[in-house]
Structure formats: C-alpha cells, structure tokens
Amino acid sequence: MSGAQIEEAMLEDSSSAILLAEYEALKAEQTSRIVLRDRLMYAALAALTATLALVVQSTGRRPYLLLLLPLVCVVLGWTYFVNDQKISAIGRYLGRQLAPSLVASTQCAGQLLTWESVHRRDPLRRLDKSMQLLVDLLMFAVPALVSVVLCWTAEDLRADLLVVSIAEALLTFGFAVRVIAAADLWAGGGLRRSERPKSGKAHCGPCRTRLFR
C-alpha cells in the first residue's frame, strides 16, 4: 500500500470516528431529552392538579385565581413542546444528514441508522400521532381555555382582569395552533428518496459493529 493510500485510509478512519462520536453524543442528548419530556408530563399533571384545587377552593371569593391556570399550562406546555421538537430534530438529522455522511466516509453500501426512518412507516403511526396531539391539547390548551371562560362568567369582573384574560386566551390559542401545525401526522415519514443511501451487496461489518454495539 502506497503512502497516499495509507494517508487516505487514515483520513477516512478519522472522519468515521468523528461521525460516530457525533452520533453517540446526539443519541445521548436525545435519550436525556426523552426522559425529561416524560418527567415534564408528570410535573404538568401535578402542577395542574394543585392549581386546579386552589382555583376550585377559591373561585367564589377570588375568581382572578382562574387566570393562574393558563399561565401554568402555557409555560409547562411550551417547555414540553420545545423539548419534543428537539427530540424529533435530532432523529431527522441522524437519518437525513449523519447517516449519508457516515456511509460516504466508510464506503459502506448498506443503509445506516435506518431505525430513524423505519419506525415512521408503522401503519398505525398516523393514529398514534393523532392521539398524542389530542392528549397534548387536553393537557395544556383545554384547561387554560376553560379557565379563561369561567373567569369571564364570574360576577363583577374587573377591567384589568378582563384584559389579562383576553391576553391569556390569545396566548393559549396561539400555542395550540403552533402545536397543531407542528404535529407530524404524515404516515409515510422517513428519508426522502434523494437522501437515502444507496443499497448494494457490499457489507460493512466493522462499521455496523462500532455503531450499534
């Protein structure tokens, strides 16, 4: 093997090592964000229950406490939503950018990181995503809007509270629209045709062993 070939092989190994390190770092971040997202749902349930109990106990005397619920819902809901978007963004990057780069650097003919696209082809995926969207709206948007409506029905509602309630209603509505717009309900999913690594007969055992160990 000539010196140029050795140097080229070393560069390819270095590039592959960098891409594999990036993959491992992103998967670690994705996993931690998934754990955080699940914990946020439990925290949201606890916070909503506590806030709702306070509101129910004091509605007759202090109707303005109803305006606490939209703030809690939107803050926790937005945190949950942003974290979920990051998780999806990492998955798309792994499938659409990192996998083709890794194939090119290792000269592997087979597809890599196919789970990022294969799981999106589940025939029940559209139903699952629709149910998740419904749960998110019931958890974060519906209680806030109901709280605002109840505040409007209270007697002797002050003008400043009315202005605050309208602002919270608009904020909640905007949040709900953003969540619906970002809902990934496309049943097919996966990589675009132009982004899929070309399949072939070649096998890249060492590459797969290092990547999926």
LODREN-440099 format. One line per field, with one value per residue (C-alpha): residue number from 1; residue in three letters; x, z, y. Coordinates in steps of 0.2 Angstrom, whole numbers, plus 5000, padded with zeros to 4 digits. Each point is the difference from the previous one (the first is absolute). Layout:
N
nr	[NUM ...]
rest	[ALA ...]
east	[X ...]
up	[Z ...]
north	[Y ...]
//
This chain:
213
nr	[1 2 3 4 5 6 7 8 9 10 11 12 13 14 15 16 17 18 19 20 21 22 23 24 25 26 27 28 29 30 31 32 33 34 35 36 37 38 39 40 41 42 43 44 45 46 47 48 49 50 51 52 53 54 55 56 57 58 59 60 61 62 63 64 65 66 67 68 69 70 71 72 73 74 75 76 77 78 79 80 81 82 83 84 85 86 87 88 89 90 91 92 93 94 95 96 97 98 99 100 101 102 103 104 105 106 107 108 109 110 111 112 113 114 115 116 117 118 119 120 121 122 123 124 125 126 127 128 129 130 131 132 133 134 135 136 137 138 139 140 141 142 143 144 145 146 147 148 149 150 151 152 153 154 155 156 157 158 159 160 161 162 163 164 165 166 167 168 169 170 171 172 173 174 175 176 177 178 179 180 181 182 183 184 185 186 187 188 189 190 191 192 193 194 195 196 197 198 199 200 201 202 203 204 205 206 207 208 209 210 211 212 213]
rest	[MET SER GLY ALA GLN ILE GLU GLU ALA MET LEU GLU ASP SER SER SER ALA ILE LEU LEU ALA GLU TYR GLU ALA LEU LYS ALA GLU GLN THR SER ARG ILE VAL LEU ARG ASP ARG LEU MET TYR ALA ALA LEU ALA ALA LEU THR ALA THR LEU ALA LEU VAL VAL GLN SER THR GLY ARG ARG PRO TYR LEU LEU LEU LEU LEU PRO LEU VAL CYS VAL VAL LEU GLY TRP THR TYR PHE VAL ASN ASP GLN LYS ILE SER ALA ILE GLY ARG TYR LEU GLY ARG GLN LEU ALA PRO SER LEU VAL ALA SER THR GLN CYS ALA GLY GLN LEU LEU THR TRP GLU SER VAL HIS ARG ARG ASP PRO LEU ARG ARG LEU ASP LYS SER MET GLN LEU LEU VAL ASP LEU LEU MET PHE ALA VAL PRO ALA LEU VAL SER VAL VAL LEU CYS TRP THR ALA GLU ASP LEU ARG ALA ASP LEU LEU VAL VAL SER ILE ALA GLU ALA LEU LEU THR PHE GLY PHE ALA VAL ARG VAL ILE ALA ALA ALA ASP LEU TRP ALA GLY GLY GLY LEU ARG ARG SER GLU ARG PRO LYS SER GLY LYS ALA HIS CYS GLY PRO CYS ARG THR ARG LEU PHE ARG]
east	[5000 5007 5002 4986 4988 5005 4997 4983 4996 5005 4989 4985 5003 5001 4984 4991 5005 4994 4983 4998 5005 4987 4987 5003 4999 4984 4992 5005 4992 4984 4999 5002 4987 4987 5002 4998 4985 4991 5004 4993 4984 4999 5005 4986 4987 5006 5000 4984 4992 5006 4995 4983 4997 5005 4989 4985 5002 5001 4989 4986 5010 5015 4995 5017 5008 4993 5013 5014 4995 5004 5017 5004 4994 5008 5017 5001 4992 5013 5014 4993 4998 5017 5008 4990 5005 5018 4998 4992 5013 5014 4992 4998 5018 5006 4990 5002 5017 5011 4996 5004 5016 5005 4996 5011 5015 5000 4996 4986 4987 4986 4989 5004 4989 4985 4990 4998 4989 4994 4990 4991 4992 4989 4983 4992 5012 4987 4988 5013 5006 4982 4997 5016 4994 4983 5008 5012 4985 4990 5015 5005 4988 4982 5002 5007 4986 4987 5007 5000 4981 4996 5009 4989 4984 5005 4990 5008 5015 5012 5006 5018 4996 4990 5015 5011 4988 4999 5018 5002 4986 5010 5016 4992 4992 5016 5009 4987 5001 5019 4998 4988 5011 5015 4991 5009 4984 5008 4998 5015 5014 5018 5013 4997 5005 5014 5007 5000 5016 5001 4999 5011 5009 5015 5000 5008 5001 5013 4990 4984 5008 5008 4983 4988 5010]
up	[5000 4995 5011 4992 5003 5018 5003 4991 5011 5016 4995 4997 5017 5008 4991 5005 5018 5001 4992 5012 5015 4994 4998 5018 5007 4991 5005 5018 4999 4992 5014 5014 4991 4999 5019 5003 4989 5009 5017 4994 4996 5018 5007 4989 5007 5018 4997 4991 5014 5014 4990 4996 5019 5005 4987 5004 5019 4997 4984 5009 5010 4988 4982 4994 5006 4984 4990 5009 4990 4982 5006 5007 4985 4987 5009 5003 4983 4991 5009 4996 4982 4997 5008 4989 4984 5005 5001 4983 4992 5007 4992 4983 5000 5004 4986 4987 5003 5011 4992 4982 5006 5010 4985 4989 5012 5003 4982 5007 4987 5013 5008 5018 5014 4991 5016 4999 4984 5002 5016 4991 4987 5014 4992 5017 5001 4994 5013 5014 4995 5000 5017 5006 4993 5009 5016 4999 4997 5014 5011 4996 4990 5005 5019 4996 4989 5012 5014 4990 4995 5018 5005 4987 5008 5018 5007 5001 4989 5001 4984 5003 5003 4984 4990 5008 4996 4982 4999 5007 4989 4985 5006 5003 4983 4992 5009 4995 4982 5001 5007 4987 4986 5006 5002 4989 4994 4983 5000 4988 5008 4999 4988 4984 4985 4996 5017 5002 4999 4985 5005 4992 5003 5010 5018 5013 5016 5010 4997 5006 5015 5006 4997 5007 5014]
north	[5000 5017 5015 5009 4985 4999 5018 4999 4985 5010 5015 4988 4992 5017 5006 4985 5002 5018 4995 4985 5012 5012 4986 4994 5018 5004 4983 5004 5017 4993 4987 5013 5011 4985 4997 5019 5000 4986 5008 5017 4991 4994 5017 5008 4988 5004 5019 5000 4990 5011 5016 4993 4996 5017 5008 4989 5004 5019 5003 5008 5012 5003 4996 5008 4984 4992 5010 4990 4984 5007 5006 4983 4991 5011 5000 4981 4997 5010 4992 4983 5005 5007 4985 4988 5010 4998 4982 4999 5011 4989 4985 5009 5006 4982 4993 5013 5007 4989 4984 5005 5008 4984 4989 5012 5000 4981 4995 4989 4995 4995 5013 5006 5007 4993 5000 5019 4997 4982 5003 5014 4988 4992 4998 5006 5015 5013 4994 5000 5018 5006 4993 5008 5017 4998 4996 5015 5011 4993 5002 5017 5010 4995 5003 5017 5005 4993 5010 5016 4997 4997 5016 5009 4993 5006 5015 5017 4996 5015 5008 4996 4982 4999 5007 4987 4986 5005 5001 4982 4994 5006 4993 4983 5000 5004 4986 4988 5005 4998 4983 4995 5007 4990 4984 4987 4990 4995 4981 4997 5009 4995 5006 5008 4990 5011 4999 4981 4991 4989 4981 4987 4984 5006 4997 5011 4989 5010 5016 4993 4991 5017 5010 4988 4992]
//
